Amino acid sequence: MGTEEDFAAVWPTLAPAARRCLELAHQAWRAGGLPVGAVLTDADGAVVAEGRNRVYDAPGGTDPLQGTPLAHAELNALARARTPWDLATHTLWSSHRPCAMCTAAASFAGVGTVRYLAADPWAEAVGHRGDPAAVLNGPAEERWVAVVAGALFLADTVRVAGPGHRTVRAALATDPPTARLALDLATHPALRRLATTTPDLPTLLTHLWPRITEATTS
C-alpha cells in the first residue's frame, strides 16, 4: 500500500468522469478558487460538458457564469449543455455533493442522474445538506477518491479562512485523516508548494499517495 506503483494501477480504473471532476477541482485549487469540479456525461458515459467553481474568479473567463455567485461547478457544466439535448439520458457528476441550487437546476433541466464523489465539508459542518428528496447517487467510488476531494476542499478553506474555521473543526471531528491531510496541504510549505505548482493531478497524487492511503485506513 502507498507506493507509486499502487497509484499507477488505481488511477486508470477510476471512471473517466470521476477523474475529470477531480482534475477540475485541482485546477480550481491552483487558480485560487474553491476546489469543486463537475462534468456532464451522455448515455455512453462520454464527457460532453464540464465546469469548475469560478465564483471567485474575475469576470471575462471561459466559463459561462464566471465571476458570479451562480458560478458553481455544476452550473457551469450545465450551462454548456445545448437545449436540444435529451438530458434525461445524461449524468451530472460533481466532485462534491451539489448544493440545493445546483440540485434544483439539474432537476429543472431534466438531468437523469446526479452523482458526486464526496460530501460537501461546508454543508456537513452547518447541517445544510441540500434537498433530501433530490435524486442523488452518493459516493460510489473508493474511499481514496473522497479523501482527495475532501482534502482539496478543506485545504482551500484553511488557505482562505484559517485552520480554526468551523468547517475545518467539524471535519477534524468527523473525518480526522482527511482533515489532517488538508491542513498539511495548506500549511506545510513543501506540500503546499507541491499542490499549487504541480500542473496535473495524477503527478500530485503520485507524490501524495502514501498519505492518501494512510488516510483511507486510519
C-alpha positions in Angstrom: 0.0 0.0 0.0 1.0 3.6 -0.6 3.5 3.1 -3.4 3.7 4.9 -6.7 3.0 1.6 -8.4 -0.3 1.3 -6.5 -1.4 4.7 -7.7 -0.4 4.0 -11.3 -2.6 0.9 -11.2 -5.6 2.6 -9.4 -5.9 5.8 -11.4 -6.9 4.3 -14.7 -9.6 2.2 -13.1 -11.5 5.3 -11.9 -14.4 6.3 -14.1 -13.3 8.9 -16.6 -16.0 11.3 -15.3 -14.7 11.0 -11.8 -11.2 11.5 -12.8 -12.1 14.7 -14.7 -14.1 16.1 -11.7 -11.0 15.7 -9.5 -8.8 17.2 -12.2 -11.1 20.2 -12.5 -11.2 20.6 -8.7 -7.4 20.7 -8.6 -7.4 23.3 -11.4 -9.6 25.4 -9.3 -7.3 25.0 -6.3 -4.3 26.1 -8.3 -6.2 29.1 -9.6 -7.0 30.2 -6.0 -10.7 29.2 -6.2 -13.0 26.7 -4.5 -11.9 23.2 -5.5 -15.0 21.7 -7.0 -15.3 20.2 -10.5 -18.2 18.9 -12.4 -18.9 17.2 -15.7 -21.9 16.1 -17.7 -21.8 12.7 -19.4 -24.0 11.3 -22.1 -25.7 7.9 -22.2 -22.5 6.3 -23.3 -20.5 7.8 -20.4 -18.6 10.3 -22.6 -17.9 13.7 -21.1 -19.9 16.3 -23.1 -19.6 19.3 -20.9 -17.6 20.4 -17.9 -17.1 23.2 -15.5 -15.3 24.2 -12.3 -16.2 26.5 -9.5 -15.4 30.1 -10.6 -17.4 32.1 -8.1 -14.3 33.9 -7.0 -12.7 34.2 -10.5 -12.7 37.6 -12.2 -15.4 38.0 -14.9 -14.4 37.5 -18.5 -13.1 34.0 -18.5 -14.1 30.9 -20.4 -17.0 29.6 -18.2 -20.5 31.0 -18.8 -21.1 32.1 -15.3 -17.6 33.1 -14.2 -17.2 35.7 -11.5 -20.8 35.5 -10.4 -22.5 33.9 -7.3 -24.0 31.3 -9.6 -20.7 30.1 -10.9 -20.8 26.7 -9.1 -19.0 23.9 -11.0 -22.3 22.1 -11.7 -24.0 25.2 -13.1 -21.0 25.9 -15.3 -21.2 22.4 -16.7 -25.0 22.6 -17.2 -24.6 26.0 -18.9 -22.6 24.3 -21.6 -25.4 21.9 -22.4 -27.5 22.6 -25.5 -31.2 23.0 -25.5 -31.9 20.1 -27.9 -30.0 17.6 -25.8 -32.1 14.9 -24.0 -30.6 15.3 -20.6 -32.8 12.5 -19.2 -30.1 10.2 -20.6 -27.2 12.2 -19.1 -25.5 12.1 -15.8 -24.2 15.2 -13.9 -21.1 14.3 -11.9 -19.5 16.5 -9.2 -16.5 16.2 -7.0 -18.8 17.2 -4.1 -22.4 16.8 -3.2 -24.3 19.5 -5.1 -25.9 22.3 -3.1 -29.7 22.9 -3.2 -29.3 25.4 -6.1 -27.3 23.0 -8.3 -29.6 20.1 -7.4 -32.6 22.1 -8.4 -31.0 23.3 -11.6 -30.2 19.7 -12.6 -33.8 18.6 -11.8 -35.3 21.6 -13.7 -33.1 20.8 -16.7 -34.2 17.2 -16.7 -30.9 15.6 -15.9 -31.5 11.9 -15.4 -28.8 11.1 -12.8 -26.7 13.1 -10.4 -23.6 11.6 -8.9 -21.0 13.0 -6.5 -17.7 11.8 -5.1 -17.6 13.3 -1.7 -19.7 15.2 0.8 -19.5 19.0 0.9 -17.5 19.7 4.0 -19.1 23.2 4.5 -22.6 21.8 4.2 -21.8 19.0 6.6 -20.4 21.5 9.1 -23.5 23.7 9.1 -26.1 20.9 8.7 -27.2 22.1 5.3 -27.2 19.0 3.0 -29.5 20.3 0.2 -32.8 18.8 -0.8 -33.3 15.5 1.0 -35.8 14.5 -1.7 -33.4 15.0 -4.6 -32.3 12.0 -6.6 -28.6 11.9 -5.7 -26.4 8.9 -6.1 -23.9 9.4 -3.3 -20.2 8.4 -3.2 -19.9 5.3 -5.3 -16.2 5.3 -5.8 -13.5 4.1 -3.5 -12.7 5.8 -0.2 -9.5 7.4 -1.5 -11.5 9.4 -4.0 -13.5 11.1 -1.3 -10.2 11.7 0.7 -8.7 13.6 -2.3 -11.8 15.6 -3.0 -12.3 16.4 0.7 -8.7 17.3 1.3 -8.6 19.8 -1.6 -11.8 21.5 -0.4 -10.7 21.7 3.2 -7.2 22.9 2.2 -8.8 25.8 0.4 -10.9 26.6 3.5 -7.7 26.6 5.6 -6.0 28.8 3.0 -8.8 31.4 2.9 -10.3 31.3 6.4 -7.6 29.6 8.6 -7.5 26.3 10.4 -9.9 27.5 13.1 -12.8 27.8 10.6 -15.9 25.8 11.7 -15.8 23.7 8.5 -12.3 22.6 9.4 -13.2 22.0 13.0 -16.2 19.9 12.0 -14.0 17.8 9.6 -11.4 17.2 12.3 -14.2 15.7 14.4 -15.9 13.6 11.8 -13.0 12.7 9.4 -9.7 13.4 11.1 -7.4 11.7 8.4 -8.8 13.8 5.6 -8.8 17.0 7.7 -5.1 16.4 8.7 -4.1 15.9 5.1 -5.9 19.1 4.2 -4.1 21.0 7.0 -0.8 19.8 5.8 -1.5 20.7 2.1 -2.5 24.2 3.2 0.2 24.9 5.8 3.2 22.7 5.2 5.5 24.8 2.9 6.7 21.9 0.8 3.3 20.2 0.4 1.6 23.5 -0.3 4.1 24.4 -3.0 3.7 20.9 -4.5 -0.1 21.1 -4.5 -0.2 24.6 -6.1 2.6 24.2 -8.6 2.1 20.7 -9.9 0.3 21.2 -13.2 -1.5 17.9 -13.4 -3.4 16.0 -10.7 -2.0 12.5 -11.3 1.5 13.7 -10.7 0.5 15.4 -7.5 -1.4 12.3 -6.3 1.6 10.1 -7.1 3.6 12.1 -4.6 0.8 12.1 -2.0 -0.3 8.5 -2.5 1.3 7.2 0.8 -0.5 9.9 2.7 -3.8 9.3 0.9 -3.7 5.5 1.5 -2.9 6.2 5.2 -5.9 8.4 5.4 -8.2 5.8 3.9 -7.2 3.2 6.5 -6.9 5.4 9.6 
